[in-house]
């Protein structure tokens, strides 16, 4: 914070994994200029803190929008450790089928539609993947009813939403 006051750095940022980490920072009066945190259609553990961060003027970047590819896996072929997520993934995929949208479309646009999120960090391996992701966002027709239904999907073992536990 002294380096920032001295003009040596412009922004102080943190890569967070749990809301408790953010609470500790705020308790220490360390108001970040920028945070990067996991957030996706099924992993919304930071939901309550997003509006607080915006009120504090913190720039919010989110990662793990596709939950490390979990949303694209075949629910019937999940590794044993991820089996408890099978019903939730089937429910998600069925909602997408009923609404004639892909999981990728829903995953990207759910995050982008959140006014408390400034930037989205996604990994790609090819230029074609980048083009596909841009098209998924460009051609999206807002669907708050679908988003509301997805928000009712319950994840019993929330620790499985953290890839470190896989």
ABEGO torsion letter per residue (X at the ends): XAAAAAGABABBBBBBABAAAAAAAAAAGBBBABBBBBBBAABAAAAAAAAAAAAAGBBBBBBGAAGGGAAABBAAABBAAAAAAAAAAAAAAAAAAAAGBBAAAAAAAAAAABAABABBBBBBABAAAAAAAAAAAAABBBBAAAAAAAAABBBABAAAABAAAX
